[in-house]
Amino acid sequence: MKYIISGTDRPGSNTLKVAKHVQAIYKNLGEHVEIIDLQEMKAPLHENLQYGTTSDGMKPYMDKVLHSEGLIVICPEYNGSMPGILKYFIDHLKYPDSFEFRPVCFVGLGGMFGALRPVEHLQQIFGYRNAYIYPERVFLMNVFKILDASGVITDEVCNQLLIKQAKGFKKFTEALTAFEIDANATIAAKKK
Ligand SMILES: Cc1cc2nc3c(=O)[nH]c(=O)nc-3n(C[C@H](O)[C@H](O)[C@H](O)COP(=O)(O)O)c2cc1C
């Protein structure tokens, strides 16, 4: 299964609304995708967790990433960067298996630049961690103007870009899985 990482813990966040919107796009494409909501792990991430270890509270989230068929990271821009909790979560995930050869794609949201800066930084991080980065990113500029009260994206151009990305990422992950060169196949091969 693929997972959407909703990249902030801010209550009432637009990121979670966009995550749900993207989840619905995948559903229309016939794919059930779950959301990993950083709001939920605010407490377990800070409870007695040491780098390179896990805890009962964090294990379910860490395992989801570790077994995912692909990750869709949805990231808002905070002070020209990504929210601290997103980087903190990334830094606690198991090395190297969490990201190595794992397909990942990015959606940014923010003001004028639609989170171009944090998404490009995330590409550096995931590139460093040997992930398969899907090349088409989507940037939602002035996100507060294109989301309605129920969390639906009203801008048709943005919607079409999100649908195009989802269709492409679906094919990308299917191709990697078919040739057994994705993260899960690599981990399974190491165990043989
Ligand atoms: C702490 C904070 C810092 C922000 N910094 C920026 C910024 O540097 N550039 C920008 O374009 N938008 C910035 N914004 C606007 C957010 O990107 C925008 O409101 C987005 O909806 C935030 O995602 P959220 O609703 O999921 O928290 C900031 C918002 C917050 C809460």
The ligand as an ORCA input file, in Angstrom:
! r2SCAN-3c Opt
* xyz 0 1
  C       4.624     28.717     11.085
  C       4.250     29.074      9.677
  C       5.210     29.582      8.819
  C       4.891     29.875      7.498
  N       5.883     30.311      6.652
  C       5.612     30.461      5.325
  C       6.646     30.763      4.398
  O       7.800     30.908      4.735
  N       6.316     30.883      3.089
  C       5.039     30.705      2.627
  O       4.791     30.796      1.423
  N       4.033     30.415      3.485
  C       4.290     30.285      4.818
  N       3.279     29.955      5.694
  C       1.935     29.756      5.135
  C       1.678     28.278      4.964
  O       2.531     27.651      4.057
  C       0.239     28.031      4.564
  O      -0.598     28.718      5.481
  C      -0.102     26.560      4.604
  O      -1.494     26.422      4.516
  C       0.385     25.966      5.906
  O       0.056     24.631      5.977
  P      -0.867     24.129      7.170
  O      -2.188     24.845      7.013
  O      -0.974     22.684      6.881
  O      -0.191     24.436      8.450
  C       3.569     29.697      7.030
  C       2.590     29.202      7.915
  C       2.918     28.887      9.216
  C       1.868     28.310     10.123
*
